[in-house]
Amino acid sequence: MLLFTPGPTPVPQNVRNAMSDETMHHRTPEFEAIFEKTRKHLFNLFKSDEVVMLSSSGTGAMEAAVTNLCHNTLLNVNSGKFGERFGKIAVANGLKSVEIKNEWDTAVSVSEVVEAIKNNSEIDAIAVQISESAGGLRHPVEEIAKAVKEINPNIIIIADGITAVGVEKIDISNIDCLIAGSQKALMLPPGLSILGLGKKALEKIGSGKGYYFNLATEIKSQRKNTTAWTAATTLIIGLLEIFETIERDGGLEKLYKDTALRAEAVQAALEAIGLHVYPKTPAKSMTTIDDKDASAIRKMLKNEFGVNVAGGQDHLEGKIFRINQMGLIPIYEIAWVVNSIEMALSKLGRRTYDGSASRILNQILFENK
Ligand SMILES: *Cc1c(COP(=O)(O)O)cnc(C)c1O
């Protein structure tokens, strides 16, 4: 079965092998050496002043960011499940929350955010997804961050990059905190989350908040290449192997280029066979199609063609399907995915199969090689 969900993503064989050794003790020079190398790679990926790894799924890093970086009122952008989650985290931690809500195909605008902060001087942090995975939507986070900082540089910008870090180069000039998770573009099993932090964020963290997710405690340890609590050793060993794999494949720039081109080619291939891309501003992390037969197409892909794509949640259940674009994806796999979708449409009596989807995909990839 080809796993083509936008998280979890497949773990490369060599990375699975690297993680299959005996469990390493975390308080040893051997593990600290691995930690140090991994940290260096993370600095190169995030381009931030500090990086912190946490043993948690992505939501843990979202909570750590909110509790350590918001001390009064959080403005969260809700164009989907993950944006909504930021507001719930704020409330659960006794913080005040203001939300900008849009349909899941619609990105927040810079002016909506500017208006919200002008209307409420208690907002001291903004949380927004770079790529909102609920509908495969790209928010204009860099522009929002710039506009907010021009009005009030003390407002902290928390950017959830869980389906953006490792997908595209992110300009963090005005972003204080950037979040990543292991099971998306980093091609690892779930359980490790990472925060990239800027100087302003480090100042605001001060002595930190909470216990397990106290970022000050973690930063202090991680600067010494160790962790405050037991490290997710196996996942960190896997992460180092991921970075080395990306390097062997040509580096981050090539990964970003390949991902962008693949996303463009898949979109063109599926549009050519009459399908419609759901978000008005698609992210490069996934291709989201809205279709009356979304459920039937998904089932057919899984049962007849060996392809597992994700569906929709809440009000989009049965209305969309989402195809992963994150990570190192062989062309023969994605070519089979678009071809399978075309065959499914044919079986549903929607169009006569003529191989258009894979032809267009291959043509775009070939012309840009
Ligand atoms: C997957 C994801 C998360 C984190 O979810 P976990 O299940 O806690 O790993 C957060 N934000 C976005 C945009 C995601 O895609």
The ligand as an SDF file (V2000), in Angstrom:
LIG
                    3D

 15 15  0  0  0  0  0  0  0  0999 V2000
   -0.3850   17.2380   11.9500 C   0  0  0  0  0  0  0  0  0  0  0  0
   -0.4950   18.6670   12.2830 C   0  0  0  0  0  0  0  0  0  0  0  0
   -0.4070   19.1380   13.6060 C   0  0  0  0  0  0  0  0  0  0  0  0
   -0.0900   18.2870   14.7940 C   0  0  0  0  0  0  0  0  0  0  0  0
   -0.8440   17.2410   15.0630 O   0  0  0  0  0  0  0  0  0  0  0  0
   -0.3260   16.0390   15.9690 P   0  0  0  0  0  0  0  0  0  0  0  0
   -1.3530   15.0140   15.6970 O   0  0  0  0  0  0  0  0  0  0  0  0
   -0.3100   16.4910   17.3720 O   0  0  0  0  0  0  0  0  0  0  0  0
    1.0570   15.6850   15.4940 O   0  0  0  0  0  0  0  0  0  0  0  0
   -0.4930   20.4920   13.8230 C   0  0  0  0  0  0  0  0  0  0  0  0
   -0.6510   21.3540   12.8170 N   0  0  0  0  0  0  0  0  0  0  0  0
   -0.7220   20.9640   11.5450 C   0  0  0  0  0  0  0  0  0  0  0  0
   -0.8670   21.9890   10.4750 C   0  0  0  0  0  0  0  0  0  0  0  0
   -0.6550   19.6000   11.2350 C   0  0  0  0  0  0  0  0  0  0  0  0
   -0.7120   19.2210    9.9490 O   0  0  0  0  0  0  0  0  0  0  0  0
  1  2  1  0
  2  3  1  0
  2 14  2  0
  3  4  1  0
  3 10  2  0
  4  5  1  0
  5  6  1  0
  6  7  2  0
  6  8  1  0
  6  9  1  0
 10 11  1  0
 11 12  2  0
 12 13  1  0
 12 14  1  0
 14 15  1  0
M  END
$$$$
